[in-house]
Amino acid sequence: MKSDNNYRPGWFITGSPTVIIGAALLFLSVFLAGIPQAIAQEERASEFVRKASPMELPPGAIEISKEEYRSLKASGNWMPLSPSRDRRAQVKAARQDRKDMATIQAYARKNGLRFTDLVPVDPQEDDLTTVPTEDGNFFHTVTLHGRVETQVVTMGQRWFLRTVASSIREFPRKGNQIKLYEALYQGLPERWRASLDLPDPERARGFSAARLLALNQSLAEPSVAAAIIQDLARVDPPPPPPGFLTDCYLETGAGAGLDRDQGCFELPDPGGIVANHNWVLKPFITCIKAQANRGTCTGFANVSAIEILVGKTHQARVNLSEQAYYNRARTKWDNPANFGDGHTSEIGFREMEKEGFLLYFEDQWNYNPSSNRTAQESTQTYQHSCDGYSETCSDTVHQSQLACVTLFGTMLCGYFVPEKNPGNEGYRI
């Protein structure tokens, strides 16, 4: 078995024949009249619709039955293929940009900061290490270990706006503050809890948001924080487990290794951080990953954080699926759309916890690096996302399966993810 699947750290007709026949005919006429209306409603929802004869599936699509379609719709796991939906997503994103900018500007004014102190400017046009992508981000060329040149996707201003503004809104809320306090409390030795006279987290849950914020700020005071850090730094962390960062296939659910590449060396650099420094969570970090040609960095960051917490809580080295996490984030949690890389970490954590999403293992849905992927901003589409990849995929940011169903002579298309986790394996937060 692949470990705990319930991890939490930290929905008669009676009467004469004439009457019955008349009622049946009336029902049938109403039903038949309703068919075009139902299809029209689907068209107004702007799903991909084909009425040509014979009808052909669009490239990459599979055909599903009416029963499968209805089940997917009922479960909420059907995402219509919809140009108008994508346009609405663009409008919504632009509106969110303005809202985020206003939030950041207000915060900057209140705290005597400049806007650029919080949101960095985009790279200069003469920066030879960066190339703008069609979806508002950047290809950035870096050299690893001074000898291996590789290209990664880094995020543009929209991502920074969303991330910073979301943090400004979320940080002072009571739910966030109590989680921060619980993490701080649990991470402190008993002697520090006693010397600082810290309340038990259960009692702290009854505090107001303002009182919790003040309590957390007291622990972050430079004099207090420095003393705690200095004290904890004297305690050596437990030794790394067997295979630590050297045999990544020992991790439970390691998969095909597509979430790593040749530029991310598994042996620590003798002059690097891992080889020369200790920290409390060091024994629990998992193998180095690579997002490759996609802007999935926040997905990798969140999944890595969950893997670390699994290691600390369950003493298990696991490799969880970035492909599954990022798919859920971009179809459910954070501005669902088919185009445009990017995802906000805190939104993902919050929505994952709210949904109770069970994050399964890498070998159940291996990461797709999409090494040949290109983008076209004018049509809001990707090309070649699935080259060399044999698992569920499509030319979208979320890479769900494209599927179509024929209803009353009309083909409707959309996206879904086939069952990947029938055994309910994995971890929740």
N, C-alpha and C positions, 0 to 999 in steps of 0.2 A: 504493500500500500504506500501511497505517496504522502502520507502524513495527514495531519489535522484538516478537516474540511469545514471547520467552524471557528476559525481564528478571529479573535477580536482583541487588540492591544488595550495598551491603553485599554399582496396583496390577493259538446255533442250537438250536434245539430239535430233537432227533432221537428217533425211536421210532415205535411203531405209530400209525395214525390215531386209535384209541380213546384212547390215552394223550395224544396231542396235543390232541384235542378236549376231553378231560377237563381237561387243564392249562389250556387256553384258557378254559373255563367257570369254573374255579376262579379264574383271574386276573381275569376279568371281574366275578365276584361280589365279590372283594376290592376291586377298583377302584371298583365302584359303591357298595359299603358305605363306601368311604373318602371319597366326595364330600361327604356330609353332615358327616363329621368335619372335612374340610378347611374347609368353610364355617363350621362351628362354631368352628374355631380362629380364622378371620378375625373372627367375631363376638366371640370372647373378647378378641381384639386390639382390639375395639370400633371397627372401621371403621364408617363410615356404611353401614347395611344397609337395603335396601328389598325387600320381598317382595310389595308390592301389585301388582295386575294391572288395567290395564296399568301398568307402572312408568314414572314420570316423573322426569326429571332434576331435581335441586334447582336453585334459581335460580343462574344464573351458571356452571353446570357444562357441560362438554362431554363427549361420549361417546368413549371410546377402545376400541380392539380388545383382545382377549385377549392378542395378541402384544405390543402396546405396553405393556399392564399388566405382563406378565411381564418385559419388558425393563427397565421402570422399577424394578420390585421388585429385580431382579437387580443393577442398577447402584447401588442405594441412593438413587435419586433420587425415591422415592415416599414421601410423608408421609401416613399414614392420617388421614382425617377421623374424629376419635375423641374423643367427650366424655370418656371415661375417661382417655385419654391427656392431655387438657388438665387433668383433675383431678390426675393424677399429676404433671404439670408444676407445678401450684400447690403440691402437697405438697412436691415437691423444692425449689421456690423458697423456701418457708417454712423448710425445713430448712437451706437454704444461708444464709438470713438469720441464723439463730441461730449457725451456724458462723462467718459473717463477723463478727457482733457480738462473739463470743468472741475472735476473732483481733485485732480492733481494740482491745478492752478490755485484752487482755494486753499488746499493744504500748504502749498509752497508759500502763499502770502501769509497765512497764519503763523508759519514757523520761520519766516525770514529767509526763505530759500529761493533759489532760482528754479525755473521749470527744468532746465538742463541738469540741475543737481540730482534730479529724480529720474528723468528720462533722457538717456544719451542721444546725441544726434546720430543720424545715419552716417555710415562711412563716407569719406570724401570720394569724389569721382576719380581722383588720381591715385587712390589706394589700390595698388596692383594685386593685393592679396584678396580682394573682395570683388564679387560680380553680382549685381542685382538679379534676383530671380523674378519670374513672371507673376508670382503671387505675393510680392511685397517683402520678401525676405532676402537673404544674401548667401551665395556660395562663398565660403571662406577657406582659403588654402593655408594649412598649417604644416609644420615639419615636426614629426615626432622623433624623439631621441636624436635629433640633429641629423637624421639621415633618411627618414621615410616621409615623403611628401604625400599628404592626403587632403581631400576636400570634404568639408562638412557644411551643412546648412545652419546658419545662425539667423536669429529672428530679427525682424524689422520693427518699426515704430509701433505698429498696431499691437504687437505682442507686449511690448513694454508698457504701452498705455493701459492695456487690460490688466496686466500683472500688478503694476504699481497701484492703480486705482482700486483694484480688488483687495489688495493688501491694506490700503488705507481704510476701506470700508469694513473689512472683516476683523482687523486687529483688535479694536476696542470692544467688540461684542462679547457678551458674557460667555457664550458657548466656547468661543476661542480662548478667552482668558482662563476659564476653568481647566481647559485641556492643557494650556501652557503651565498652569500651576501644578496640575497632577504630574506632568512630565518632570518638572523641576523637583517636586517633592520626592517622587520615586527615585530620582537620580542622585539624591543627596544621602550620604551616610547618616545614621541615626544621631550621631554626635552633633552634626550640623543642624538637623531638625530641632534638636533640643536647645542648642545654644542660641538659635534664632527665634525660638518659641513659635515655630510654625504650626498653624492649625492643621488638623487632619483634613484631607481633601473632601471627605464626606461633609464635614462641618463647613468647609469653604464653599460648598455648593449653595449654601444659603446666603452667601454674600451678594451684594449688588455688583453690577459690572464695574462701577467706579472703584469699589473697595477691592475687588479682585485685581484691577489694573494697578492700584497703588501697592498691593501686596507683591505683585510680580515686579514692579519697578523697584521696590525695596531690595529685592534679590539681585537686581541688575545694577545697583549702585556700584560704581567702580571700586570702592574700597572693599565692599562685601564680595563682589564677583571675583576680584583679583585674589582675595584670600582663599576663596573656595577653589578656584582654578589651580592655584599654587599647591594647595593641600592635595587635591586629587591627582595632580601631575606626579606626585611622589609615589603613587600607587601604580605598580606595573600592571598592565592588563593581563588577563590570562593568555597563555601561549596560543598562537594560531592553531586551528585544527589541521589534521592531515590533509594534504592537497591544497592548502591555502594559496589561491591565486596561481597555482602551478598546474593542476590537473582539473580544468574546468568541467570535464565530463563526469567528475565525481559529484557535482551538484545534482540534487534530485530534480528530475525533469529537464536536464541540460539541453536536450534537443540537438538540432543539426549544426549549431554554432553559427547560424546566419546573423545573430545579433552581435557577433564579434568579427574583426577582420585582421588582415596581416599587419596593419599599422598599430594595433592595440596589443602590445606584447604582454604575454601572460606572466613572464618572469619580471619581478620588480627591478627597475633600473637601480644599479648600485648607488647612484647619486641622487635618487629620487626620494619622495616623501615617504612612501611605504617602507623602504629599506632603512630609513634613518630616523623615523619619528614614531612615537607611540601615542595613542589616544584611546579613550575608553571603549569606543565601538569598533576599533580596528580589527579585532578577531572576527567580526561578523560581516565585514564587507565582502561582497561577492565579486566574481571575475569581471574584468574591465570589458565594457560593452562599446559598440560603435553604432551610431544611428545611420551612418552612410549617407545616402543621397536624399534623405527625407528630413523634414523639420520636426522630428519627433523627440527632441531633446527633453522636453518636460515630461513626456511619457516615460522615458528612460530614467529620469531623475526620481519620479514618483515610485516606479516599480523597484528601483534600487533601494529606496528608503524602506519600502515594505519588506524586501528581502532581508535587509539588515535587522529589522525588528523581528522578523520570523526567526532569524538566527539567534538573537538575544533572548527571545521569549521561549522558543522551542528547541534551541540547540540543534537546529537543522540548517544545512546549507542547501538552498533552493535556487532554481532559476525559473522565475515566473514570466509569463508571456507579455512582452511589450506590445505585440501585435494585437492581442485581445484587449489590453487596457486602452491603447490609443484608439482602437475601433469604437469601443464603448464611449470614450470621451467625445469623439467627433460625430457620433450618431445620436447620442442621448444627452450628454452632460453639458457640453460647452459649444454653443453656436453650431448645431448640426448643419453640415453642408458637404458638398462633394468636392469643393475646390478651396485651396488656401491652407497651407500648413500653419500650425500653431495651436497651443492649448495652455490654459492657465492652471498652474499646479494646485493652488488652494481650492479652486472650483472643482477640480478632479477629485481631490481627497474628500471634500465635503459631499459631493454628489455620490461618490462611491460608497461612503458610509451610509448616507441616507437611503440609497437603494438596497444596501446589503449585498452589493455585487460580489460574487465569488470569483476571485482572480485565479485562474488555473495556470498550468505549467507551460513552459516554453515548448516542450515536445508535443503539446496538444495543438498549438498553433504557432509555428516558428515565425520569427520576424522576417519580413521581406525588405531587404535593403533597397530594392528598386534602383539598382545601379545605373540603368539606362534611361531612367524616367526623364521626360521633358515636360514643360508646361507651356500653355498658350493662354495668356491673360485675356485676349480679345474674345475667346470662346469659353473661358473659364473651364478649361479641360486639361487633363494630363494625358500623356501618351507613353507607351512602353513601360508602364508601372510593373507589369507582370512578367517581363522577359526573364527567362531562366528560373521561374518560380512555379511550383506545381500545386500549391495549396490554394485555399480560398483567396480570391483576388479580383480587383477591378481597377479601372483607371480613375480612381477617386482618392481623396485624401484618407478616407476610412478603410478602403479596400474590401468592403463587403462584397458578397456574391450578387451579381445582377441576375434577376429572374423575371420571368413573364408568365402570365396566365391569360387564357382566352375565356372571356365571359360574353356569352350571347353574341358571338361573332366579332368581338372587339378584344384586342390584345392590350393588357395593362402590364406595365413593368415597374420594378422597384428593386430595392436592395434588402438583403437579410444575411444573417450569419448562420450557416448550418450548425447543428449541434456539435460542439467540440468537447463537451465535458459531461458525458452521460453518467459518470461515476461520482459527480459532485466533489471533485478533488480541488484543493487549493486553499486560499486564505481570504478572509474578510478583514476589514478594519472597523 
